[in-house]
Amino acid sequence: MAEKPWAGRFTEKTDERVESFTSSIAFDRRLAHYDIEGSIAHCRMLASQSIISEDEASKIVKGLDRIAGDIERGNFKLDDALEDIHMNIEDRLTKKIGKVAQKLHTARSRNDQVASDVRMYLRDEVGNLVQKLTGLRLALVQFADMHIDAIMPGYTHLQRAQPVLFSHHLMAYYEMFARDTARLKDALKRINVMPLGSAALAGTTYPINRAYTARLLNFPKISANSLDSVSSRDFVIEFLAAASICMVHLSRLSEELILWSSREFGFVEIPDAFATGSSIMPQKKNPDVAELVRGKAGRVFGNLVALLTVMKGLPLSYNRDMQEDKEPLFDTVDTLKACLDVYQELIPRLKVNRAAMENAVSKGFLNATDMADYLVTRGMAFREAHHCTGEVIRYAMGQNKELHELSLKDISRFSKLFSEDLFELLTPQQMVNRRLSAGGTATKNVTRAIQKAENAISREMVKSKGNEKGKRASR
């Protein structure tokens, strides 16, 4: 059993059950790369401030580089007795380069060390998630462009309401995912703040240069208060909240794909590669991917609530409860990435059944509002027009007909304002294309929205490539 770095104060060895209970190495091992990167920057800062010698710093950096290589090759054995990834790396460094390794922890604590590691990890993963969201948005835009002339029922209360372009419906999800992208980018401003140098809670007596360390680690800003630096996890909570909202949008899209692919709707067909069958019913084709994405939303929501609950009653500064931040964070990152990946591939492969959509649009009095609007243009007050159209609908239902199937003679008994020109306004194409108000479903509007979205995505991709080149150059 390895000796604890804090063992000098204690007279008994830690109970094996406590070793297992308190160890975080099973999940914080994924921070290894960031821990080494942060340690190298910290070491170079110590040398630049003459807190350790250049020779000592060189030995430490070379040792850390060798450990990084061991980890990449799978030659790094982890020890629960050392509690976490930080102490496992420090122990291995000591075995590689000797006692000089013990100088690395000068002017820092595991409290500011882990906070820095988590922030570096999360800023990278936010960047990855933004790219995946951009890919999904592009898939939606391209699919919307392919089906710009398909018309489907729009719904309220899951009842057919008014016709809309299928592309307009898809672009509603584009807008949701665009906001998710913006939320993550904005959260990055608060994630990308360096706490390293705050030490355990009060700062340090050593003449460190936090700004220099921040430059080495590509942090644009350093934290302002040492207590807050080590005890805050609101940057993780903010990310989990943004991820939860994104999962709401993915879940709503999932619900629509599940409904649309059912026999009752038949608007789309999910490709066989993204569906499963039944173990007993040979005819079944189940939308399991969409159902799992819908189900995983609850998992992500639970992670947000879990961390909110952990943090809500903690006094300043660090408490061991905060070790519970990582599993909800890591699980949310993995879950959201998986959902975005699968939908980016699924959306372009959906098969659209335009005939089923058109059939649905032609039934259910979806042109009722247009009939009422027609009366308004002839001088009738809207509330009166609404009532009059309702009477026409009641009559049509008694005749087992739709509004556009009635004759002018049929509807004239309800108002003398009706003329033959009404019927050309009751077709799905006219109903869609006359809705030219900003944000409406008219083909001109949706075509412009698609073009605007394509341009926005193109700019984002160019900017992202430029940022990646800048990161590589700074390294």
C-alpha positions in Angstrom: 0.0 0.0 0.0 1.4 3.3 -1.1 2.1 5.9 1.6 -0.2 8.9 1.6 1.3 12.3 0.9 -0.4 13.6 4.1 0.6 10.5 6.2 2.8 12.5 8.6 -0.1 13.7 10.7 -1.7 10.2 11.1 -0.8 7.2 13.4 -3.0 4.6 11.6 -3.1 3.4 8.0 -6.3 4.1 6.1 -8.8 1.2 6.3 -9.0 -0.7 3.0 -12.8 0.0 2.8 -12.1 3.7 3.2 -9.4 3.5 0.4 -12.0 2.1 -1.9 -14.8 4.4 -0.8 -12.8 7.6 -1.2 -10.9 6.8 -4.3 -11.8 8.8 -7.4 -9.3 7.2 -9.7 -11.9 5.1 -11.5 -13.4 8.2 -13.1 -10.9 11.1 -12.8 -8.3 9.1 -14.7 -9.6 10.8 -17.8 -8.1 14.1 -16.5 -4.6 12.7 -16.7 -3.6 14.6 -19.9 -4.9 17.9 -18.4 -3.2 17.2 -15.0 0.2 16.7 -16.7 -0.3 19.8 -18.9 -1.2 21.9 -15.9 1.8 20.4 -13.9 4.2 21.3 -16.7 3.0 24.9 -16.8 3.1 25.2 -13.0 6.7 23.8 -13.0 7.9 26.2 -15.7 6.3 29.1 -13.8 8.1 28.0 -10.6 11.4 28.0 -12.4 10.7 31.4 -14.1 10.2 32.8 -10.6 13.4 31.1 -9.2 11.2 29.1 -6.8 12.9 26.0 -8.1 16.0 25.8 -10.3 15.9 25.4 -14.1 17.7 22.1 -13.8 15.1 20.8 -11.4 12.3 22.1 -13.7 13.9 20.3 -16.7 14.0 17.0 -14.8 10.4 17.3 -13.7 9.1 18.3 -17.2 11.0 15.4 -18.8 9.6 13.0 -16.2 6.1 14.2 -16.8 6.5 13.8 -20.6 7.6 10.2 -20.0 4.5 9.6 -17.8 2.3 11.0 -20.6 3.9 8.5 -22.9 3.3 5.7 -20.5 -0.4 6.7 -20.3 -0.8 6.8 -24.0 0.8 3.3 -24.4 -1.3 1.9 -21.6 1.7 1.3 -19.3 0.4 3.3 -16.3 -0.9 1.2 -13.4 -3.3 3.1 -11.1 -3.3 2.6 -7.3 -6.5 3.2 -5.3 -4.4 3.9 -2.3 -3.2 7.1 -4.0 -6.9 8.3 -4.2 -6.9 10.2 -7.4 -5.1 10.9 -10.7 -3.1 13.7 -9.3 -1.4 11.6 -6.6 -0.9 8.7 -9.0 1.0 10.9 -11.4 3.1 12.5 -8.6 3.9 9.1 -7.2 5.0 7.8 -10.6 7.1 11.0 -11.1 8.9 10.4 -7.8 9.7 6.9 -8.8 11.1 8.1 -12.2 13.2 11.1 -11.2 13.6 10.8 -7.4 13.1 13.3 -4.7 13.2 16.4 -6.9 9.6 15.4 -8.0 8.4 16.5 -4.5 9.2 20.1 -5.4 6.4 20.1 -8.1 3.7 20.7 -5.6 5.2 23.9 -4.2 2.7 26.7 -4.2 -0.3 24.6 -5.2 -2.9 22.3 -3.7 -5.0 19.5 -5.1 -7.9 21.9 -4.6 -6.7 24.4 -7.3 -5.1 21.6 -9.3 -8.3 19.6 -9.8 -10.3 22.8 -10.5 -7.8 23.7 -13.3 -7.9 20.1 -14.7 -11.7 20.1 -14.9 -11.8 23.5 -16.5 -9.3 22.5 -19.2 -11.2 19.2 -19.8 -14.5 21.0 -20.1 -13.3 23.8 -22.4 -12.1 21.1 -24.8 -15.3 19.1 -24.6 -17.4 22.2 -25.1 -15.4 22.9 -28.3 -16.1 19.3 -29.4 -19.8 19.6 -28.6 -20.1 22.9 -30.5 -18.6 21.2 -33.6 -21.1 18.3 -33.3 -24.0 20.8 -32.9 -22.8 22.6 -36.0 -22.8 19.3 -37.8 -26.3 18.5 -36.7 -27.5 22.0 -37.7 -25.9 21.6 -41.1 -27.7 18.2 -41.6 -31.0 19.8 -40.7 -30.5 22.8 -43.1 -29.4 20.6 -46.0 -32.4 18.2 -45.4 -34.7 21.2 -45.2 -33.3 22.5 -48.5 -33.9 19.1 -50.2 -37.6 19.1 -49.2 -38.5 22.7 -49.6 -41.7 22.0 -51.4 -43.1 19.4 -49.0 -46.2 20.5 -47.0 -47.3 19.0 -43.8 -49.8 19.8 -41.1 -48.6 22.0 -38.3 -50.0 21.1 -34.9 -51.1 22.6 -31.7 -52.2 20.3 -28.8 -51.2 17.5 -31.2 -54.2 18.4 -33.3 -53.9 19.5 -37.0 -53.9 23.2 -37.0 -52.5 24.9 -40.2 -50.3 23.7 -43.1 -46.6 24.5 -42.9 -43.6 23.6 -45.0 -41.9 20.5 -43.7 -38.7 22.5 -44.1 -40.1 25.2 -41.8 -40.7 22.5 -39.2 -37.1 21.3 -39.5 -35.7 24.8 -39.4 -37.5 25.3 -36.0 -35.1 22.7 -34.7 -32.2 24.4 -36.4 -33.1 27.5 -34.3 -33.2 25.5 -31.1 -29.8 23.9 -31.7 -28.4 27.3 -32.8 -29.4 28.7 -29.4 -27.8 25.6 -27.7 -24.6 26.4 -29.6 -24.7 30.0 -28.4 -25.3 28.9 -24.9 -22.3 26.6 -24.8 -20.1 29.3 -26.4 -21.2 31.8 -23.8 -20.6 29.3 -21.0 -17.1 28.9 -22.3 -16.3 32.4 -21.1 -16.9 31.3 -17.5 -15.2 27.9 -17.9 -12.1 29.4 -19.4 -10.8 31.0 -16.2 -7.7 29.7 -14.5 -7.8 28.9 -10.7 -4.3 27.5 -10.5 -2.2 29.5 -8.0 -5.1 29.8 -5.5 -3.5 26.9 -3.6 -5.7 25.3 -0.9 -8.0 28.3 -0.3 -6.0 31.4 0.7 -3.4 31.8 -2.0 0.3 31.2 -1.4 3.3 33.0 0.2 5.5 32.1 -2.8 6.2 34.8 -5.4 4.3 33.0 -8.2 3.2 34.5 -11.5 -0.3 33.4 -12.2 -0.6 35.4 -15.4 2.5 33.5 -16.8 0.9 30.1 -16.0 -2.3 31.2 -17.6 -0.6 32.1 -20.8 1.1 28.7 -20.9 -2.3 27.0 -20.5 -4.2 29.3 -22.9 -6.4 30.8 -20.2 -7.5 34.3 -21.1 -8.3 35.2 -17.5 -7.3 34.2 -14.0 -9.7 33.8 -11.1 -10.1 36.8 -8.8 -10.8 35.2 -5.4 -8.8 32.2 -4.0 -11.8 30.9 -1.9 -14.1 31.1 -4.9 -11.5 29.5 -7.1 -11.3 26.2 -5.3 -14.9 25.9 -4.1 -16.9 27.0 -7.1 -18.5 24.5 -9.5 -21.0 26.8 -11.0 -19.2 26.6 -14.4 -19.9 22.8 -14.4 -23.5 23.4 -13.3 -23.9 26.0 -16.1 -22.7 23.5 -18.6 -25.0 20.8 -17.3 -27.9 23.3 -17.6 -27.0 24.1 -21.2 -26.6 20.4 -21.9 -30.0 19.7 -20.3 -31.7 22.3 -22.5 -30.1 20.8 -25.6 -31.3 17.4 -24.5 -34.8 18.9 -24.2 -34.6 19.8 -27.9 -33.2 16.4 -28.9 -36.0 14.7 -26.9 -38.7 16.8 -28.7 -37.2 16.0 -32.1 -37.1 12.3 -31.0 -40.8 12.4 -30.0 -41.7 13.8 -33.4 -39.7 11.2 -35.3 -41.3 8.5 -33.2 -44.8 9.9 -34.1 -44.1 10.7 -37.7 -42.6 7.2 -38.4 -45.7 5.4 -36.9 -48.4 3.9 -39.1 -50.8 6.5 -37.8 -48.8 9.4 -39.3 -46.5 7.8 -41.9 -44.8 11.1 -42.6 -41.2 9.7 -42.5 -39.5 6.3 -42.5 -36.5 5.8 -40.3 -33.8 3.8 -42.2 -33.3 0.2 -41.2 -29.8 0.9 -40.0 -31.2 3.2 -37.3 -34.1 0.9 -36.1 -34.6 -2.4 -34.5 -37.1 -5.3 -34.6 -39.1 -7.3 -32.2 -38.1 -10.6 -30.7 -41.7 -11.9 -31.1 -43.5 -9.8 -33.7 -41.8 -10.1 -37.2 -43.6 -7.1 -38.7 -42.2 -4.6 -36.1 -39.7 -1.8 -36.9 -39.0 0.1 -33.7 -37.6 3.7 -33.5 -35.2 2.6 -30.7 -32.6 5.3 -31.5 -35.1 8.1 -31.1 -36.6 6.4 -28.0 -33.2 6.1 -26.4 -32.3 9.7 -27.1 -35.6 10.7 -25.5 -34.9 8.5 -22.5 -31.3 9.8 -22.1 -32.7 13.3 -21.6 -33.8 12.3 -18.1 -30.3 11.0 -17.4 -28.8 14.4 -18.2 -31.4 16.2 -16.2 -30.6 14.0 -13.3 -27.0 14.9 -13.5 -27.8 18.6 -13.3 -30.0 18.1 -10.2 -27.4 15.8 -8.6 -24.7 18.5 -8.8 -27.0 21.3 -7.7 -27.9 19.2 -4.7 -24.3 18.5 -3.9 -23.3 22.1 -4.0 -26.3 23.8 -2.4 -25.3 23.5 1.3 -21.5 23.6 1.1 -19.6 26.2 3.2 -16.5 27.7 1.7 -14.2 26.5 0.6 -13.4 23.0 -0.6 -15.3 20.0 0.7 -14.8 16.4 -0.3 -18.5 16.3 -1.5 -17.2 18.1 -4.5 -15.5 15.0 -5.7 -19.1 14.1 -6.8 -18.9 16.7 -9.6 -17.0 14.5 -12.1 -19.2 11.5 -12.7 -22.3 13.7 -13.6 -20.1 15.9 -15.8 -18.3 13.1 -17.6 -21.6 11.2 -18.1 -23.3 14.2 -19.5 -20.5 15.0 -21.9 -20.5 11.4 -23.2 -24.3 11.2 -23.4 -24.7 14.4 -25.3 -21.9 13.6 -27.7 -23.4 10.2 -28.5 -26.9 11.7 -29.1 -25.5 14.4 -31.4 -23.4 11.9 -33.3 -26.3 9.6 -34.0 -28.7 12.3 -35.1 -26.2 13.9 -37.4 -26.1 10.6 -39.3 -29.8 9.8 -39.0 -31.4 13.0 -40.2 -30.0 12.9 -43.8 -31.1 9.3 -44.2 -34.8 9.8 -43.3 -37.3 9.0 -46.0 -40.0 11.6 -46.4 -43.5 10.4 -47.4 -44.9 13.6 -49.1 -48.1 11.8 -50.2 -48.9 11.1 -46.6 -48.2 14.6 -45.6 -50.4 16.1 -48.4 -53.2 13.7 -47.5 -53.1 14.8 -43.9 -53.0 18.5 -44.9 -56.2 18.1 -47.0 -58.3 16.8 -44.0 -59.3 18.3 -40.7 -60.3 21.9 -41.8 -56.7 23.2 -41.8 -57.9 26.0 -44.1 -60.5 27.3 -41.6 -58.3 30.3 -40.5 -57.8 31.3 -44.1 -61.6 31.3 -44.6 -62.0 33.6 -41.6 -59.2 35.8 -42.8 -60.9 36.1 -46.1 -64.0 37.4 -44.4 -61.9 39.9 -42.5 -60.5 41.3 -45.8 -64.1 41.8 -46.9 -64.8 44.0 -43.9 -66.1 41.5 -41.2 -64.6 41.8 -37.7 -62.4 38.9 -36.9 -64.5 37.5 -34.0 -67.6 37.5 -36.2 -65.6 35.9 -39.0 -64.3 33.3 -36.6 -67.9 32.5 -35.5 -69.2 32.4 -39.1 -66.4 30.0 -40.2 -67.2 27.8 -37.2 -70.8 27.5 -38.5 -69.6 26.6 -41.9 -67.4 23.9 -40.4 -70.3 22.5 -38.5 -72.3 22.3 -41.7 -69.4 20.7 -43.6 -69.0 18.1 -40.9 -72.7 17.2 -41.3 -72.1 16.8 -45.0 -69.0 14.8 -44.4 -67.0 17.3 -46.5 -64.0 19.6 -46.1 -64.4 23.3 -46.5 -62.8 23.4 -50.0 -65.2 20.6 -51.0 -68.3 22.8 -50.4 -69.9 24.9 -53.2 -70.2 28.6 -53.2 -74.0 28.1 -52.8 -73.4 26.0 -49.7 -71.3 28.6 -47.9 -73.2 31.7 -49.1 -76.0 30.9 -46.8 -73.7 31.8 -43.9 -72.4 35.1 -45.4 -73.0 37.1 -48.6 -69.3 38.2 -48.4 -68.1 34.8 -49.8 -67.2 34.8 -53.5 -65.7 32.3 -55.9 -62.2 33.7 -55.4 -62.2 32.2 -51.9 -61.5 28.7 -53.1 -58.1 29.5 -54.6 -57.0 30.7 -51.2 -57.9 27.4 -49.5 -55.2 25.2 -51.3 -52.2 24.1 -49.1 -49.8 25.9 -51.4 -51.6 29.2 -51.1 -52.1 28.9 -47.4 -48.4 28.4 -46.9 -47.1 31.0 -49.4 -49.4 33.8 -48.2 -47.9 33.6 -44.7 -45.1 36.1 -45.5 -44.9 37.7 -42.1 -41.4 37.6 -40.7 -40.7 34.1 -39.5 -43.7 32.7 -41.2 -43.9 29.5 -43.2 -44.0 31.0 -46.8 -41.5 29.3 -49.1 -39.7 32.7 -49.7 -39.2 33.0 -46.0 -38.0 29.5 -45.4 -35.7 29.6 -48.4 -34.1 32.8 -47.0 -33.8 31.2 -43.6 -32.0 28.2 -45.1 -29.6 30.4 -47.0 -28.9 32.5 -43.9 -28.3 29.4 -41.8 -25.9 28.0 -44.4 -24.0 31.2 -44.4 -23.8 31.3 -40.6 -22.6 27.7 -40.4 -20.0 28.4 -43.1 -18.7 31.4 -41.1 -18.6 29.3 -37.9 -16.6 26.5 -39.6 -14.1 28.9 -41.0 -13.7 30.6 -37.6 -13.4 27.2 -35.9 -10.6 26.1 -38.3 -8.7 29.4 -37.6 -9.1 28.8 -33.8 -7.7 25.3 -34.1 -4.7 26.5 -36.0 -4.1 29.2 -33.4 -4.2 26.6 -30.6 -1.8 24.3 -32.4 0.6 27.2 -32.9 0.5 28.3 -29.3 1.3 24.7 -28.2 
